[in-house]
Amino acid sequence: MRLNEHQGKELLSEYGIAVPEGVIMGKNNGGTTLLPFDPPYVVKSQVLSGGRGKAGGIIMVDEPRSLDQAIQQVLLTPVAGTTPPYVRIEGQLSFEREYYLSLSVSRDKKSLVFICGRHGGIDVESADTDNLLVQTVSLPEGLGSWQVRRAFFHLGCEKALWPGFLVLTTHLFQAVWENGLLLAEINPLVVVDGEWTALDAKVEIGDNALALSPNPNRFHLSAYLSERENLARAVGLPFHTLDGCVGLVANGAGLAMATMDILNASGLRAANFLDLGGAADSERMKTAFRLLFDDTQVEAVFINFFGGILSCASVAFAMTEALEQNAPPKPLVARLAGNSAQEGRQILSSLPGVLQANDTAEAVRLLTKAFGAKPSHGSISDFAFSTPKTLPFQTASAMPKSLPHPTGPALPKAAETKILIQGITGRVAGHHTRLMLDAGTNIVAGVTPFKGGASVCGIPVYDSVAQAVHHHGATVSVIFVPAAFAPDTVLEAADAGIETVILITEGIPQLPMLALLSRLDQTSTRLIGPNTPGIIVPGAFKAGIMPTDPFRPGRVAVLSRSGTLTYEAAAHLSSRGLGQSICIGVGGDPFIGSSFADLLPHLLADDTTDAILMLGEVGGKAEEEAGRIYAECGAPKPMAAFIAGLSAPPGKRLGHAGAIIESAGDAQSKVRSLHDAGIPVFDQLDKLADALATTMAR
């Protein structure tokens, strides 16, 4: 969540960081005669983006009589396409130099990054190459004193300013760590009467950290969201407005993005992104329908669900309740597949006006017929997909003499693998324990502190992982615990000698995750996740929450960042007679334990795997890193990829810090990089499955 400048300065001031005195005003505020400081003034637009100065969003005012006019002018001046709901008014300060200072989370560097610059201001990114000093920060230890000294000497300030600079940076790190900030940027940083002062502040709090805070709504301002976005937020629906004509509801971010891509490529541009997730109750479904049916831009609605843990029957029942057994006010196409799909279709058959499709291709045909194709612009049809009928790979005689050496413990694949469940006495964990046992998984123990001696599904429960390992010798742990306790739980498993930890938990803040990964580097434990559906070896076991229905034993390995896309891909493969040797959900979070690049060497060396399918998403460099490894070893096995979200609007950077530390890269470059590595990227999973089937037959 991004804060406006006023909120950011309030937060920094709570940690003893000096900020200019200021007040915030909106369009409905009264007069300005009671300002607690004297002119001259600065009137600053309160938008959640940069570039205010260049856009006319900052005005200097010398006389009080000109202040009201300046406020109205700023309130009417759009910045980056957004008209500000508020302005902040400050007294002008006198200073000689502008500096730059920030702490930000870098996905590229997989670290917290400390940046300082001798020159700050709006052009900090384009300043000379010697201006900025970039240092990575160890977590959870924080800024080293030597790093702060190095930064101070880089700025070239007089010695008298050192004590204040040390206090400033110490407090800034404290604010970042205690609040789960992804960005704390002070630009410009100035010295006023010998005191370091944040003249401007750009702050972003991680959504997961905010959700775990004592007051998650503290910084929420409804004025920054549309009416529909506020409605979605009230029931916890991830919702983003786009510029298309087809309203979209799907379960799982990966499937939602992939569906958006398919619609856009077909000339039926998506009007929104909406992930219903795993809670398809009538209240959330009613809200979803209200968001879409009340939108004049939406001409038709597409419901796309692949039931895994979520039952399609539950989805269908929620739809009937939301529509109150009436026909939808706009054309509605529903595609239900997977868990209880037949039952769900039967329930929907009682709803008048609902068109049902067996797959996404049929759904697109029904939507097109409903109101005609719309022109496609900027969609995934612009990408250079080769969609070959077979996949490139080396023959045995041309294969390289050596493959990349797998590191870390071997992937668990044997049916007799001993598995324990951490957090087993919880409701969700107990449910999935039963499902794992039904799939033949060899669960030998469970762990819940202070519940030792209990039993879940006939599985003995222990107080600690060490006790469970001592008595049963488990090598794999599946973790179901709340996000706040997950890092500590992983470290307990690693200390007890668990080889592979599968962290199902979602919602872990990024800074604790980075600290956890740093500590795990000192152990021999492999982490899968967080936010992962787990691992399944069809015919042997499953460790996690994947449904067994789509999977069949075979020789195709699947690596995926999305749970629902994994199920969808497995269904396509299985329908063509291609079973799976192993399917691993690496997790959808920015920072995870084992990446595609970590796991790929194991699959290239695995004699039970003949081909590899990688299911990726936009964002990060995980797919490119795997492509580099694949290319370097000479493409010894057929490998193909599917990338979800290629037509999604580009994500916004973290202000100047993001532009400084994150390498360039977009959806186009991701596809191009994989093609250059010899990994074809397909725009549809059915085409990929066909090409893989033809290749395997050869």
N, C-alpha and C positions, 0 to 999 in steps of 0.2 A: 504494500500500500504506500503510495507516494503522499507525502505531506506537503501542504503549501508552505511558503517561506515563513509565515507567521507561526504555524505549528512547529516547524523545524526549529525555529529560534526559541520557542517556549521550551522544547525538550532540551536543547543544548544549555539553556540558562539554568535548568534544574540541576545540571551537573557542573555548575560553577563557571561556565564559559560565557564571557562577556558578549553581549549583543546590544545594538542600539535600542534605546527606548522607542517603543512604537505601539500603535493601536490599529485594530482591524475594523473596517467598515464595509457594509454591503450596500446594495441599491436602496434598501429601505431604512437606512440609518438616518438620524436627524442631522442637525447642524454639527459643525466641527469647532465651535468656539471654545470647548472645554478641553482642548488638547493639553496634556501635562508637560509640554515642552515648547520652547520658543522657535520661531522661524529662523532661518529658512528650512523648508520641508522637502521631503522626498515622498512622492506618491508612487507606489509600486503595485503593479498588477499581480494578483494572487491566482496564478494558473499553475497547473501541474506539469509544465514543460519549460524548457529553456528558451532563450532568444527573446526575452522581454524587452531588453534595451534596444535591440535593432528593430523591433516591431512597434516601437512607440509605447511600450507598456510601462515606462518609467519616466516620470516628469519631475523636474526640479521647480519648486515654487518659492519665490522670495518673499512675497507679501501674503498675509492672511486673507486678504480680500480676493485673492486669485485661487484660493485653495479649493473651494467648492466646485468651481469650473474645471479645475484639473482632475478632481476626483471623478466627475461625470465623464470627462473625456477618456480617462483610463478605463472606466467601467464599460465604455462603449467601443473600446479598441480591441479587436480580436488578436490573440497571439496563437500562432500555429493552428488557426481555425477555431479557437475556443474563446468565447467572450467571458471575461473573468466575473465571478459572482462577488468577489471581494477585492478590496485594496488594503494595503498596509501603508500607514503614514508614519514616517520617522523624521526626526530632526537630522539635518545634515551634519556630518562629522568632518573634522579636519585631520588629514593624514598625508604622509609623504609617499609611501610605496604601497603597492598591492601585491600580496603573495597568494599562493594557492596551497590548499591542504585538504586531503581527503583520506578516508578509510573506506574501502569498498570490497565487496565479494566479487572475485573474478572466476567465471566459469572456465575460461581458457587456462588460467594458471592454477585452478583448483585450490585457491587459497584466498585469505584476506590480504589485501594489498594496501600499503601505505605510500601515498604519493605526496610530494611537496614540490612547489615551484617557486623560483625566484621572482617570477612575474605572474600575476593573476589577471582576472578580468575576463571579458567575453571572448577574447582571442587566445585563451591559454592553450588550446589544442594546436594552434598554428604558430606558436612561438618557436624560437630557435631550439634545436635538438638538445642543447645543454641545459635548457630551462628546468626540466622535470627530473626528479629523482624518484625511482620506483623501487620499493622494497617489499618483499613478501613477509608476512607475519605468521609466526608459529602459534598454533592454537592447541590448548587453551592458555598457554603461557602469556601471550600478548606481546606488545611492543617491548623489545629489548632496549635497555638504556643506551646501548651503543647505536641502535637504529635511530633513536631520537637525537642523539648527539650528531650523528652523521647528517641527519636532515637539517639540523640547526646550522651546522657549518656549511652545508650546501646553500642555504639561504643567504649566508654572508652577513649576518646581523651582528651588532655590537654585543659584547659579553654581558652587558647589563640586562639584556632581554632574555638571557638563557633561563633563569628560574621560572619566569612566566611561561616560556615555551614548553618546558618540561611539564608544568602543571596542566597546560592546555592539552597536550597530546595524551597525557595520562587520563584526564577526564574524558577526552573524546573516545578513547578506546573503551573506557568503562561504560559510556553511553551506548556504544555499538554492541558490546558483549551482553550487557544486561537487558537490552531491548530487542536483540535479534535484528539489528539494522543491516540491510544490504548495502546501504550507502549513507555516508555522512560526509558531505562535501561543504567546505567553507571557501567560497570564492566570490569576492576577494576576502582574504584575511588581511587585516590592517593593524597597525599599532596606533592607538589613540591615547595620548598622555601617558606613554610608557606601558599601556596595557594591551595585550593581544585581544582583538575584537573581531567577531564574526560579522562582517558587513552584510553578507548574504549567506543563506543556508539552504542546502538541498538535501533532504532526508527521505529515505525509503525504508520501511519496516517490512520484513518478510511476512507474508500472510500466515504462514504456519506459526511463527513466533507470536504474531498478534493474537491468533486464535487461542494460544496457551497463556496469554497474559491475564492478569486479574481484571482488566477492563478492556475487552477486545473492541468495544465501540468508542473508545475514548477519542480517537482522531477521525471518526467517520463524519463526513459532512455531505448530506444528501444533495446539496447544491451542485456537487461535481458529477453526479450521476443523473441519467435520464430517469423519468418516471418508471419506465419498464425495468431499467437496471436496478433501481431501488426495490422494486417489487420482487425481482429475482433474488436479490441479496437477502431479503427478509426470510426466505425459505431455504437459503443456502444453495441456490442453483448457479453454477458457473454459466454466465450468459454474456455474450458480446454481440452487438449489432453490426451487421455487414451491409453491403449495398445491393443484395440480390432480391429475388422474388419468391424463393422457396423457403418456408420455415422448416427448421431442422431440429429434431429431437433424437438423441442417440444415447447409448449407455457406454461410458468409457471415453476418455479424451481421444485415444487413438482411433477408435471407430468413428467418433464424431468428425475428426479431422479428415479421415479417409473418405467418409461420405461427402463431406464438403468438397473435396477434390473431385470426386466422381460427378457430382452435380455441376460443378463449374466447368469441367471438361465437356459436359454434355450440353452446354449452353443454358443450363438451368441454375443460375447463380444462387448460392445460399444467401438467405437474408439474415442469418444469425449463426452463432455457435452456441449450442446448448447441450450440456452433458448432464443427463439425469442421474448418472452414477448408479449406485447399487440400491437406491431407495426410491422405488417407483410406487410410492403411496399416492392416494387420491389427492391429497393436498398439493403435493409437488406437481402432479400431473395437471391438476386444475390450473395451477399457476403457469405451467408451461403453455397450456392451451390459451390461457388469457393473454400471455405475452405475444403469441403468434396470431391468434384470430383477431385480436384488437388492433393489430398492426396493418395499416392500410397498404404498406409496401408488400406484405405477404399475400400472394395469390393462391398458394397451395401449400400443404404441409406434408412432410415426409417423416414418418416414425421408423427408425431403423434400430432394431434391437437384436443382439445375439446373446441369448440367455446362457450365461455360464453359471455363476452362483445365483444370479438374479433369474427368477423364473419368468418365462414369457407369459404364463397364465396370470401371474401377479400383475404384470404390465397391462395385459388385456383387461383384467378386472378393474384396475385403476382407471383405464381409459373409459370404460362404460360408466363408472361412477362420475368421472369428470364431465362426461357429455350428458349425463343423466338420461341415458338410453335414447338420446335424440341424435339425429343426423348432424354431422359437423357443419358449421356455417360456411366452410370453404372446402374445396377438394382435399381429401386426406388419403394418403397412401401409406399403408403399414406393412412392414416386412418383419416378421418374427422368425427367428431361427434359433436352434440350440435347445437349451433346457426347456421342456414342456411347451415347445413351439406348437405342436399339433393341438394341444388343449387350448393354448392361447388363440389360435386361429378360429377354433370352434366358438370361443366366447365372442370374438369380434364379429363373427358371422351374424350375430343377432343385432349388430349396430347398423342401421340404414346409412347408406352413403359412404361407407368406409371401403376403399379398394385395397385388396390384399395382394402382395407380391411374394413370390418364392425366393427371389434374390434381388440384389440391387439393380441388376441390368433390367429385369422386368419392371421394377419400381420406376426406373427412369423412363421406360416406354409409357407407363401409365401416366406419369406426370406430364410428359410431353404431349400426350393425347388430351390431357385435361385442359391445357390452355396454350399449347404450342411452345416450341423451343424459343428461348430468349437468346440474344446474341451473346457470345462468350468473349469476354475481354479480360486480359491479364490472368487467364486461368492456367491450369496445368497443361492445357493443350499447347501452350507456348513452349513447353520443355522438350528437349531433344531426346525423347524416348526411342530407343532402338527396337524394343519389344521383339527380340529374335525368337524364332521358332525352336531353336535349341540354344543351350548355354555353352560358352567357350570354356575349354579346359585342356590341360596337357594330357597327351597319351602317356602310358606307363613308361615308354622308352624316352620320352622327352621330359619327364618329371625331374625336378632338381634332386641333387644327391642328398640334401639335408633340408629339413623343415624347421621352422622356428621352434625353439625348445619351450615346451609348456612349463610354466612356473606355478608354484603353489601346489596344494594337494590335488590329487586326481579328482575328476568329476565323479560324483556318486552315480552309479548306474545299476548296481546289482540289486536284485530283489531282496536279498537278505540284509541290505544296508540297515543298520540300527539307528533309529530316529527317535529323538525326544522332542517334546512340545513345551516351550516356556510360556507361562501364562495359561496353562491348560484348563484351569478352573473357571476361566471367563466364559461368558455365554457364546461368543463368536468362536473362540478356540475350541470349546466343547463340541459345537456343531461341526466344525471342520475336522476335528479329530475323528468323529464318527464317519464322515465321508472318506477320509484317508484310510481308515481301517477297512471300509467297504471296498476300497480300490486295491486292497492287499498290502498296504504299506506296513512295514514292520516297526510299529511304534512300541518302544520298550519302556518308556518312562515319561512322566510329566514333571514340571517344576513350577511351583508357586510358593513364594516365601510365606511361612507361617501356615501353610496348608499341608505340610508333610503328614503322611499317613492316610490321606484321603485317596479316593479312587475315582477316575473318570473313564467311563466306557471299559471298565476292567483294567485300566492302566494305572499303575501305582504312581502316586504323587510324592515328590520330595521337596524339601525346603530350599535346596541349592542344586546347581548344576553339578558341582563337584560330587555331591552324594549320588546323584543319578548316574553319572559316568562311572563312579567307583563300583556301583552295584550292577550296572548293565552294559558298560562299555560302548555307549552311543558315540557315533562319529558325526552325526548331522543333527542340528537343532533348528526347529521352526519356531519363530518367535511371534506371539500374539500378545503384545503389551501396549499400553497407551504410549503416545509419542514422547511424553515427558520423561518416561523411564526407559525408553528403548536403548539409547546409547550405553547406559550402565549395564543393561541386560546382555547386550552383545559382548561387552568386555568380560562379564562373568563367564560367558560361554567360552570365550577365547582363553581365559585363564585356566579353565578346566580341561583344555586340550581338545575342544571340539574342532574338527577339521573344516566343516562347512556350516556356516550360519545363514539361514534363510529368513530375512527380516521382512515380514508381511506388512508391518506397521506403516501407515502413511501419515503425513502431517508433521514430520520431524523438521524442526527449524534448520536452516542451512549451516549456521555457525557451529552448533553442537555436532552436526554431521561431519563437518570438516575436522573438528577436534577428534571425533571418534576414528575417522580414517587415518589420521596421523598416528594415533596410538596403535591401531591395528597393523600398521606397517612394521611394527616391532614384534609382531607375532607371526605364527605360521598359519593362522586361520584365514579361510576364504569367506568373504561376505557376499551374499547375493541380496540385492536390494539396497535401500528400503523401497517401500511401495511396489512390491513385486507380487505376482501371483504364484511365484515359486518355481519348482522344477517338476516335470513329469517325464518318466521313462515308461511309455505305454507298454503294458503287459508285465511290468515289474513293480513300480510304485509311483506314488505322487507325494510330493512334500510341499504343501501349500494349499491354495484355494482353487486351482484349475479344475473345471469339470472334466470328467473322463469321456463324455460322449463323442466329442469331435476327433479324438486321438485314436490311432491304430499303430501297432508295432511295425517298424520298418527301418529305413536307412537314410532318412532325411533329417538333419538336425535343424532346429529352429531357434534363433536368438531374437529376442523381441524386447522392445521398450514399452509395449502395450499389452495388457491382458486380453481385452476383447479382440484385438487384431490377431493375437496368437490363436484364439479359438477359431476365428474366421479362417485364418490361413490353414490351420490343421484340417478343418472341414473340407476346404478346397482340395488339399493334398489327398486326404483319405478318399474322397469321392472319385479320384483318378487312380486309386490303387497304390498311392504312395504313402506308406506309413512313416512314422517318425522314430528315430533312434533316441532322441532326447529333445525336449523343449525347455528352454530356460527364459524366464522373464527377468531381465537384468534390472528392471525398475525404471520408473518414469521420472524420478527426481533429478535435479541438476547435478547432485553429487551422490554417487553410488559406489558400492564396493567393487564388484567385478564388472568391467566394461566389455564391450564387444571385442576389443583388442586383447584383453586378458584371456578371454575364453576361446577365441578363434584358434590359437595354436593347439589346444586340447582337441578340438574337433577335427583339425587337419591331420592330427596324428591318430585319431580314433579309427580303428579298423572296422567298427560297426557303423560308421557314417560314410556314405558315398557322396552326399551333396549337402549344401548348407543354404539356408534361407535366413536373411537378415531383415527384420521388420523394424524400421527406424522411424524417427520423427524429426521435424525441423527443430533447430536449436542445438547448440553445442557442436562438438567435433567428433563424437563417438563413431559415427559411420565412416568418416574420412580416415580416422586412425586405423580402423579395421581394414579398410581398403588398402592402405599403405602396406600393412603386413601381408595381405593376400598377394599383392603385386610383387613384393620382394621375394616371395617364395615360389613365384612362377605359376600361380593358379593351378595347384595340383588337383583340386576337386571342383566340380561345378558349383558356382555360387551365384545367387541372385539376390536382389534387394527390392523392397517396397518402402517408400518414404511417405508417411502421412503428414498432411498439413502443408503441402507444397503451395497451395493457393491461399494460405492464411496471410493476412496482412503482416508485413514485417514487424517484429517486436521493437518496442522503443528501448533505446539505450539508457543506461544509468547516468544521463547527463554527461558532463565533461569526462568524468572518471571512466565511464563505459567506453567512450570514444578513444580514450588514451590506452586502456589496457586490453580491450577485447579486439582480437584480430578480425579483419573483415571476413564476411562469409554470409551467403544467403542460400535460399533453397536452390537457386539455379546452380551455384557453385558446388553445392553438395552433390547434386545429380551428376554434374560434369566430373567431379573428382572420382566418383565411383565408376563411372564409365571408363575413365582413363586408367583405373586400376584393373579393368577387365571384369567388372561386376555390373551386368546390365540392371538398370532400374526400371521396373514395370509400373505402369499407371493403374493397373487393375490386377487383383490377386488371381482371378480366373485365368488371365493370360499367362501369368507367371507359372501357375500350376500346370498349364498345358505345355509350356516350354520345358519345364522340369521333367514332366512325364515323358516327353519325346526324347530328351537327353538321356534319362535313365534307361529307357528302352534300348538305346544304342549301346 
